[in-house]
Amino acid sequence: MKSLISKPLIISLCFILTSCYSVRLRSTNGAMQPDPISIREDYYRNMAVTEIDTVIKIDIVSKDFTFLVKETDKCKTGKLHTVEFRNTFGGSLLSMITFGRKRRMKVKYVCAQPLN
């Protein structure tokens, strides 16, 4: 009886743990945009980080989505130095339930420093 309960539990835990991951892309050219008043203690300390946590909707016909990074006060150059995409179990579950039409998007990015 114990093995009947433990196998689904182990399979569920494996699915939950493998569906959560993070991918970080970083440019080797250029410098990141600094943030001297940053109080972060993680990888992004002293960097001006922009975080996006939203749900995007994709049509059945279209399979891609484009997010445009523009020149703003937070991103003076409009060029990216570091990008991190995070997938969670909730995001995978939402995509599965909606057949890929809605996707939870957690993105952190750091813009490149303007050239002098």
C-alpha positions as CSV (number, residue, x, y, z in Angstrom):
1,M,0.0,0.0,0.0
2,K,2.9,2.4,0.8
3,S,4.5,1.9,-2.6
4,L,1.2,2.8,-4.3
5,I,1.2,6.2,-2.5
6,S,4.9,6.9,-2.7
7,K,5.3,6.3,-6.5
8,P,2.8,9.1,-7.5
9,L,4.3,11.4,-4.9
10,I,7.8,10.9,-6.2
11,I,6.7,11.3,-9.8
12,S,4.8,14.5,-8.9
13,L,7.8,15.9,-7.1
14,C,10.1,15.1,-10.0
15,F,7.8,16.9,-12.4
16,I,7.5,20.0,-10.1
17,L,11.3,20.2,-9.6
18,T,12.2,19.8,-13.3
19,S,9.6,22.3,-14.5
20,C,11.3,25.1,-12.6
21,Y,14.4,26.5,-14.2
22,S,16.2,29.8,-15.0
23,V,18.2,30.7,-18.1
24,R,20.6,33.7,-18.0
25,L,22.2,35.1,-21.2
26,R,25.0,37.7,-20.8
27,S,27.0,39.7,-23.3
28,T,30.8,39.6,-23.2
29,N,31.0,42.9,-25.0
30,G,30.2,46.1,-23.3
31,A,29.5,47.0,-19.7
32,M,26.3,46.7,-17.7
33,Q,24.4,49.8,-16.7
34,P,25.3,50.4,-13.0
35,D,22.9,51.2,-10.2
36,P,24.9,52.7,-7.2
37,I,21.9,52.7,-4.9
38,S,21.0,49.1,-5.4
39,I,20.4,47.1,-2.3
40,R,20.3,43.7,-3.9
41,E,22.5,40.8,-2.6
42,D,22.0,38.4,-5.5
43,Y,23.7,38.1,-8.9
44,Y,22.4,41.5,-10.0
45,R,23.9,43.6,-7.2
46,N,25.1,47.0,-8.4
47,M,23.2,46.5,-11.7
48,A,20.1,48.5,-12.9
49,V,17.7,45.6,-13.3
50,T,14.3,45.8,-14.9
51,E,11.9,43.0,-13.9
52,I,8.8,41.9,-15.9
53,D,6.3,39.5,-14.4
54,T,3.3,39.2,-16.6
55,V,1.1,36.8,-18.5
56,I,1.2,37.0,-22.3
57,K,-1.5,35.8,-24.7
58,I,-0.5,34.1,-28.0
59,D,-3.0,33.3,-30.8
60,I,-3.4,29.8,-31.9
61,V,-2.1,30.7,-35.4
62,S,1.0,32.6,-34.1
63,K,3.6,30.6,-32.1
64,D,5.9,33.5,-31.3
65,F,5.9,36.7,-29.2
66,T,8.2,39.7,-29.5
67,F,8.9,42.0,-26.6
68,L,10.6,45.3,-27.7
69,V,13.2,46.9,-25.5
70,K,13.1,50.6,-26.1
71,E,15.3,53.6,-25.0
72,T,13.8,54.8,-21.7
73,D,15.1,56.4,-18.5
74,K,15.7,52.9,-17.1
75,C,17.3,51.6,-20.4
76,K,19.2,54.6,-21.9
77,T,20.7,52.6,-24.8
78,G,18.0,50.2,-25.6
79,K,20.7,47.5,-25.8
80,L,20.8,44.5,-23.5
81,H,23.7,43.3,-21.4
82,T,22.1,40.5,-19.4
83,V,18.7,38.7,-19.8
84,E,17.3,36.1,-17.5
85,F,14.1,34.1,-18.2
86,R,12.6,32.1,-15.4
87,N,10.1,29.3,-15.8
88,T,8.1,28.0,-12.8
89,F,5.7,25.2,-12.2
90,G,2.8,27.6,-12.2
91,G,3.8,29.0,-15.6
92,S,4.1,25.5,-17.1
93,L,0.7,24.5,-15.6
94,L,-0.9,27.7,-17.1
95,S,0.6,27.0,-20.5
96,M,-0.6,23.4,-20.4
97,I,-4.1,24.2,-19.3
98,T,-4.6,26.9,-22.0
99,F,-2.9,24.7,-24.7
100,G,0.0,27.3,-25.0
101,R,-2.2,30.3,-25.6
102,K,-1.3,32.0,-22.2
103,R,2.2,31.9,-20.8
104,R,3.5,33.4,-17.6
105,M,6.6,35.4,-18.3
106,K,9.2,36.3,-15.6
107,V,12.1,38.2,-17.2
108,K,14.9,40.2,-15.7
109,Y,17.2,42.3,-17.9
110,V,20.1,44.7,-17.5
111,C,20.7,47.3,-20.2
112,A,24.2,48.0,-21.6
113,Q,25.9,51.1,-20.5
114,P,26.0,54.0,-23.0
115,L,29.3,54.4,-24.8
116,N,31.2,57.6,-24.0
